[in-house]
Amino acid sequence: MKITRVTPWLIHADIAYNFGRRGTYLFVEVNTDDGITGWGEVTTTYPVANRAVCGMIKQLNDILVGDDPTQIERIWHKIFRSFTYMGSRGASTNAISGIDIALWDIRGKMLGEPIYKLLGGKVRDSIELYTLPSPNISPDEAKQEAKDIAASGHTAMKFDPFPTMPEEQNGYMSGKLSPEFEQVGADVTAAIREGAGPNMELLIDAHARFDVPTTVRLARRLNEWNLGWWEEPVPPESNHALKQVRDQIDVPISVGERLYTRWEFVPIFENELADYVMPDVTWTGGISEMKKISTMAEAYYIPMSPHDASGPINVLAGAHVMMTVPNFYKLETARYSLHAYDIFIDKPLVIKEGQLHVPDLPGLGLEMNMDFFRANADEEFRGD
């Protein structure tokens, strides 16, 4: 079996599942001469980044055609080392991730087994989820959405209660938050606690927006509502800043969605900087790398809670790995109902009482809706 083509599909979809942004989703198709096709996903949170990664994947077609798709580890390193001199972490591992997931999909289809069986077999029967309310909502709206999430059977929800500062509109962050916006954050958090009830685990996502004193102040202010974690308290560039925060707050810390490959998790583990880690399977290096990071975390008794909230392959690829991981906590989804993903795939994802049931089918366990893809694909990044 040989790879015959690697194709990025940039799909325009009018659904607000990508953290409130209507826009584009990036899928990767890997074709073989045996007629088996694998699918991956790379969806980033910004359209401009999606297009950049599409260009990278299109170029990688030239070095992958003719390779044996079952040699997943060798192909992973072939791509990774191709970017050594321009930076082998970030956009390059986004591209690797989509291709790696597609190769595992091919391997599962070839052997007639779901991916989780190829990774060692399941240690649980379903995947517990946490989910998100809509972004930028009022306290009254937040209270009602929290009630709805609790009624759906989910036991944890994550949210960023803080409005965006004006300077952030252009990508610049001062790291500060005004007293007015701090009060909004407190009001939204109080409303969510009231709506969700005392048994819902509340997880705060700071989105790496704040400097050290600001995030310390905010974490102390909100902790009266019994928080489960404080996610990305500071930008990922400084582990020293992360340690300063960790030394000053009582809330557990979660990091990792913007960390790429096992190497960037080493200082987190060795310096005891996080209570949870949350790599994204479509960004950090795919299924292969997610499994390796999980094993590293297991050695430190740190729970894995993947940031998988972009599209349907993102959710399922992370879930396949977590089916095999003893130190799994919960997996993220963008909403408590994922039926908006149905337009992409041949069958809906199965979620019952806050649990994702991974299909016992070959590969990922889904196929893409090619009629929808062809009707909604970007003219530059699509298959024939």
C-alpha positions as CSV (number, residue, x, y, z in Angstrom):
1,M,0.0,0.0,0.0
2,K,1.3,3.5,-0.9
3,I,0.1,7.0,-0.3
4,T,-1.2,8.5,-3.6
5,R,-2.3,12.0,-2.4
6,V,-2.6,14.2,0.7
7,T,-5.3,16.9,0.4
8,P,-6.3,19.7,2.7
9,W,-10.1,20.4,2.6
10,L,-10.9,23.9,3.9
11,I,-14.6,23.8,4.6
12,H,-16.8,26.9,5.1
13,A,-19.5,26.0,7.6
14,D,-22.0,28.4,9.1
15,I,-21.9,26.9,12.6
16,A,-20.7,28.7,15.7
17,Y,-18.9,25.8,17.3
18,N,-15.4,27.0,17.1
19,F,-15.4,29.2,20.2
20,G,-18.2,31.3,18.8
21,R,-16.5,31.9,15.5
22,R,-18.4,31.1,12.3
23,G,-16.0,30.3,9.6
24,T,-13.7,27.5,8.5
25,Y,-12.8,23.9,9.4
26,L,-9.8,22.2,8.1
27,F,-9.8,18.4,7.3
28,V,-7.1,16.3,5.8
29,E,-7.7,13.5,3.3
30,V,-5.0,10.8,2.7
31,N,-5.6,8.5,-0.3
32,T,-3.9,5.2,-1.0
33,D,-3.5,3.0,-4.0
34,D,-5.5,0.3,-2.3
35,G,-8.6,2.5,-2.3
36,I,-8.5,3.1,1.5
37,T,-8.9,6.7,2.5
38,G,-8.0,8.2,5.9
39,W,-9.3,11.4,7.4
40,G,-7.7,13.8,9.9
41,E,-8.4,17.3,11.2
42,V,-6.3,20.4,12.0
43,T,-8.9,23.0,12.7
44,T,-7.3,26.1,14.4
45,T,-9.2,28.9,16.0
46,Y,-8.4,31.5,13.3
47,P,-9.2,31.4,9.6
48,V,-5.8,32.9,8.6
49,A,-4.0,30.1,10.5
50,N,-6.2,27.5,8.8
51,R,-5.1,28.8,5.4
52,A,-1.5,28.8,6.4
53,V,-1.6,25.2,7.6
54,C,-3.5,24.2,4.4
55,G,-0.5,25.5,2.4
56,M,1.9,23.5,4.4
57,I,-0.1,20.3,4.0
58,K,-0.4,20.9,0.2
59,Q,3.5,21.1,0.1
60,L,3.9,17.9,2.2
61,N,2.0,16.0,-0.5
62,D,5.2,16.0,-2.6
63,I,7.3,14.2,0.1
64,L,4.6,11.7,1.2
65,V,3.3,10.3,-2.1
66,G,4.8,6.8,-2.5
67,D,5.3,6.3,1.3
68,D,3.8,3.3,3.1
69,P,0.9,4.7,5.2
70,T,1.3,2.0,7.8
71,Q,4.8,3.4,8.7
72,I,3.2,6.0,10.9
73,E,6.1,6.7,13.3
74,R,8.6,7.0,10.4
75,I,6.3,9.4,8.5
76,W,5.8,11.5,11.7
77,H,9.5,12.0,12.1
78,K,10.0,12.6,8.4
79,I,7.6,15.6,8.5
80,F,8.8,16.8,11.9
81,R,12.5,16.9,10.8
82,S,11.6,18.6,7.6
83,F,10.7,21.7,9.6
84,T,13.7,21.7,12.0
85,Y,15.2,24.9,10.7
86,M,12.0,26.9,10.6
87,G,10.5,25.6,13.8
88,S,9.3,22.1,14.3
89,R,6.6,23.1,16.8
90,G,3.4,25.0,16.2
91,A,2.0,25.2,12.7
92,S,4.3,22.3,11.6
93,T,2.8,20.0,14.3
94,N,-0.7,21.2,13.3
95,A,0.1,19.8,9.8
96,I,1.6,16.6,11.3
97,S,-1.4,16.1,13.5
98,G,-4.0,16.0,10.7
99,I,-1.9,13.6,8.6
100,D,-1.1,11.4,11.6
101,I,-4.8,11.1,12.5
102,A,-5.5,10.1,8.9
103,L,-2.8,7.5,8.9
104,W,-4.3,5.9,12.0
105,D,-7.7,6.0,10.4
106,I,-6.2,4.1,7.4
107,R,-4.5,1.6,9.7
108,G,-7.7,0.9,11.5
109,K,-9.7,0.5,8.3
110,M,-7.0,-1.8,6.8
111,L,-7.2,-4.1,9.9
112,G,-10.9,-3.8,10.5
113,E,-10.4,-2.4,14.0
114,P,-11.2,0.8,15.8
115,I,-8.1,2.9,16.6
116,Y,-8.4,2.5,20.3
117,K,-7.8,-1.3,19.9
118,L,-4.6,-0.6,18.0
119,L,-3.4,1.6,20.9
120,G,-3.7,-1.2,23.5
121,G,-7.4,-1.6,24.0
122,K,-9.9,0.2,26.1
123,V,-9.7,0.8,29.8
124,R,-13.2,2.3,30.0
125,D,-16.5,1.9,28.1
126,S,-17.2,5.6,27.3
127,I,-15.6,9.0,27.5
128,E,-16.7,11.5,30.1
129,L,-17.1,15.0,28.7
130,Y,-17.0,18.6,29.9
131,T,-18.6,21.2,27.8
132,L,-18.9,25.0,27.2
133,P,-21.7,27.6,27.3
134,S,-21.9,30.2,24.6
135,P,-19.2,32.9,24.8
136,N,-19.8,36.5,25.8
137,I,-23.2,36.0,27.4
138,S,-25.0,38.0,30.2
139,P,-25.5,36.6,33.7
140,D,-29.1,35.7,32.9
141,E,-28.2,33.9,29.8
142,A,-25.3,32.1,31.6
143,K,-27.6,30.9,34.3
144,Q,-30.1,29.4,31.8
145,E,-27.3,27.7,29.8
146,A,-25.8,26.3,33.0
147,K,-29.2,24.8,33.8
148,D,-29.4,23.3,30.3
149,I,-26.0,21.8,30.6
150,A,-26.7,20.3,34.0
151,A,-30.0,18.8,32.6
152,S,-28.0,17.2,29.8
153,G,-26.2,15.0,32.3
154,H,-22.8,16.7,32.1
155,T,-21.0,17.1,35.4
156,A,-18.4,19.7,34.4
157,M,-18.4,22.9,32.3
158,K,-15.8,25.4,31.3
159,F,-16.1,29.1,30.5
160,D,-14.2,32.4,30.2
161,P,-16.4,34.9,32.1
162,F,-14.2,37.9,31.3
163,P,-15.0,40.4,28.5
164,T,-12.4,41.2,26.0
165,M,-10.3,44.4,26.6
166,P,-10.3,46.9,23.8
167,E,-6.7,46.4,22.9
168,E,-7.2,42.7,22.4
169,Q,-9.2,43.4,19.3
170,N,-6.0,43.9,17.4
171,G,-4.2,41.0,19.0
172,Y,-2.3,43.0,21.6
173,M,-2.7,42.1,25.3
174,S,-1.7,44.3,28.1
175,G,-2.3,41.5,30.5
176,K,-4.7,43.6,32.6
177,L,-8.4,43.6,33.2
178,S,-10.5,46.6,34.2
179,P,-12.4,46.6,37.5
180,E,-15.7,46.8,35.4
181,F,-14.8,43.7,33.5
182,E,-13.6,41.9,36.6
183,Q,-17.1,42.5,38.1
184,V,-18.7,41.1,34.9
185,G,-16.6,38.0,35.3
186,A,-17.7,37.6,38.9
187,D,-21.4,38.1,38.0
188,V,-21.3,35.5,35.2
189,T,-19.5,33.0,37.4
190,A,-22.0,33.5,40.2
191,A,-24.9,33.0,37.7
192,I,-23.4,29.9,36.3
193,R,-22.9,28.4,39.8
194,E,-26.6,29.2,40.6
195,G,-27.9,27.7,37.4
196,A,-25.7,24.6,37.4
197,G,-26.1,23.8,41.1
198,P,-23.5,22.8,43.7
199,N,-22.5,19.5,42.1
200,M,-21.3,20.9,38.7
201,E,-17.6,21.3,38.4
202,L,-16.8,24.8,37.2
203,L,-13.6,25.2,35.2
204,I,-12.3,28.7,34.3
205,D,-10.5,29.3,31.0
206,A,-8.3,32.4,31.2
207,H,-7.2,31.9,27.6
208,A,-3.6,33.0,28.5
209,R,-4.7,36.6,28.5
210,F,-3.4,37.9,31.8
211,D,-0.2,39.0,33.5
212,V,0.8,37.5,36.8
213,P,-0.8,39.9,39.3
214,T,-4.0,40.1,37.3
215,T,-4.5,36.4,37.0
216,V,-3.7,35.9,40.7
217,R,-6.2,38.6,41.7
218,L,-8.9,37.1,39.4
219,A,-8.3,33.6,40.6
220,R,-8.6,34.6,44.3
221,R,-11.8,36.6,43.5
222,L,-13.6,33.8,41.7
223,N,-12.5,30.9,44.0
224,E,-15.4,31.5,46.3
225,W,-17.5,29.6,43.7
226,N,-15.4,26.4,44.2
227,L,-13.5,26.2,41.0
228,G,-12.2,22.9,39.6
229,W,-9.3,24.5,37.7
230,W,-7.8,27.7,36.3
231,E,-6.8,27.1,32.7
232,E,-3.9,28.9,30.9
233,P,-3.5,31.5,33.6
234,V,-0.7,33.3,31.7
235,P,0.7,33.2,28.1
236,P,2.5,29.9,27.3
237,E,5.8,31.6,26.6
238,S,6.9,31.9,30.2
239,N,7.1,28.9,32.6
240,H,8.5,31.3,35.2
241,A,5.3,33.3,35.1
242,L,3.3,30.1,35.4
243,K,5.3,29.2,38.5
244,Q,4.7,32.6,40.0
245,V,1.0,32.1,39.6
246,R,1.1,28.5,40.9
247,D,2.9,29.7,44.0
248,Q,0.2,32.3,44.8
249,I,-3.2,30.7,44.1
250,D,-5.1,27.8,45.6
251,V,-7.0,26.8,42.4
252,P,-5.6,23.8,40.5
253,I,-3.9,24.7,37.2
254,S,-4.5,23.2,33.7
255,V,-2.2,24.0,30.8
256,G,-1.3,22.4,27.4
257,E,-3.5,23.3,24.5
258,R,-0.8,25.6,23.2
259,L,2.1,23.2,23.9
260,Y,3.4,21.1,21.0
261,T,4.9,17.6,21.2
262,R,6.1,15.7,24.3
263,W,9.2,17.9,24.5
264,E,7.3,21.0,25.6
265,F,5.5,19.1,28.3
266,V,8.8,18.0,29.9
267,P,9.3,21.2,31.9
268,I,5.7,21.2,33.0
269,F,6.1,17.8,34.5
270,E,9.6,18.2,35.9
271,N,8.9,21.6,37.5
272,E,5.4,20.6,38.9
273,L,3.7,23.5,37.1
274,A,0.2,21.9,36.4
275,D,-2.4,19.7,38.0
276,Y,-4.0,18.8,34.7
277,V,-2.6,18.8,31.1
278,M,-4.8,19.4,28.1
279,P,-3.0,18.9,24.7
280,D,-5.1,19.1,21.6
281,V,-4.8,16.0,19.3
282,T,-5.1,18.2,16.2
283,W,-2.3,20.5,17.2
284,T,0.3,18.8,19.4
285,G,1.2,16.0,17.0
286,G,-1.8,13.8,16.4
287,I,-2.8,10.5,17.9
288,S,0.8,9.2,18.0
289,E,2.0,12.2,20.1
290,M,-1.1,12.3,22.3
291,K,-0.5,8.7,23.4
292,K,3.1,9.5,24.2
293,I,2.2,12.7,26.2
294,S,-0.4,10.7,28.1
295,T,2.1,8.0,29.1
296,M,4.5,10.7,30.3
297,A,1.7,12.3,32.4
298,E,0.8,9.0,33.8
299,A,4.3,8.6,35.3
300,Y,3.7,11.9,37.2
301,Y,0.1,11.0,38.2
302,I,-1.2,14.0,36.3
303,P,-4.7,13.6,34.6
304,M,-5.1,14.1,30.9
305,S,-8.0,16.3,29.8
306,P,-7.7,16.9,26.0
307,H,-8.6,20.2,24.5
308,D,-10.7,18.7,21.7
309,A,-13.4,21.2,20.8
310,S,-13.1,22.1,17.1
311,G,-14.8,19.5,14.8
312,P,-16.0,15.9,14.9
313,I,-12.6,14.3,14.0
314,N,-11.0,16.4,16.7
315,V,-13.4,15.0,19.3
316,L,-13.2,11.4,18.1
317,A,-9.4,11.2,17.6
318,G,-8.8,12.4,21.2
319,A,-11.5,10.1,22.5
320,H,-9.8,7.0,20.8
321,V,-6.6,7.8,22.7
322,M,-8.4,8.5,25.9
323,M,-10.2,5.1,25.7
324,T,-6.7,3.6,26.4
325,V,-5.4,6.1,29.0
326,P,-5.6,5.2,32.7
327,N,-5.0,8.8,33.8
328,F,-7.8,10.3,31.7
329,Y,-10.1,12.9,33.4
330,K,-12.6,14.4,30.9
331,L,-12.6,15.4,27.2
332,E,-13.7,18.8,26.0
333,T,-16.6,19.5,23.6
334,A,-17.7,22.8,22.3
335,R,-21.4,22.4,23.2
336,Y,-23.4,19.8,25.2
337,S,-25.2,18.9,21.9
338,L,-23.0,18.2,18.9
339,H,-25.7,17.8,16.3
340,A,-24.3,20.7,14.3
341,Y,-21.5,18.4,13.4
342,D,-23.9,16.1,11.6
343,I,-23.5,18.1,8.3
344,F,-19.8,17.0,8.2
345,I,-20.2,13.2,8.8
346,D,-22.1,10.1,7.8
347,K,-23.5,9.4,11.3
348,P,-24.0,11.5,14.4
349,L,-21.6,11.3,17.4
350,V,-23.3,9.4,20.2
351,I,-23.5,11.4,23.5
352,K,-25.7,10.2,26.4
353,E,-25.8,11.8,29.8
354,G,-22.5,13.6,29.3
355,Q,-20.7,10.5,27.9
356,L,-19.3,10.1,24.4
357,H,-19.7,6.5,23.1
358,V,-16.8,5.8,20.7
359,P,-17.9,3.8,17.7
360,D,-16.7,0.2,17.6
361,L,-16.0,0.5,13.8
362,P,-12.8,0.4,11.8
363,G,-10.5,3.5,12.1
364,L,-12.0,6.6,13.5
365,G,-15.5,5.1,13.0
366,L,-16.9,7.8,10.7
367,E,-16.8,8.9,7.1
368,M,-17.1,12.4,5.7
369,N,-20.2,13.8,3.9
370,M,-18.5,14.5,0.5
371,D,-21.6,16.1,-1.0
372,F,-21.4,18.8,1.8
373,F,-17.6,19.0,1.4
374,R,-17.7,19.6,-2.4
375,A,-20.5,22.2,-2.0
376,N,-18.7,24.2,0.7
377,A,-15.0,23.7,0.1
378,D,-12.7,26.6,-0.5
379,E,-11.7,26.8,-4.2
380,E,-8.0,26.7,-3.3
381,F,-7.9,23.9,-0.8
382,R,-10.1,21.0,-1.9
383,G,-9.9,17.6,-3.6
384,D,-11.0,17.1,-7.3
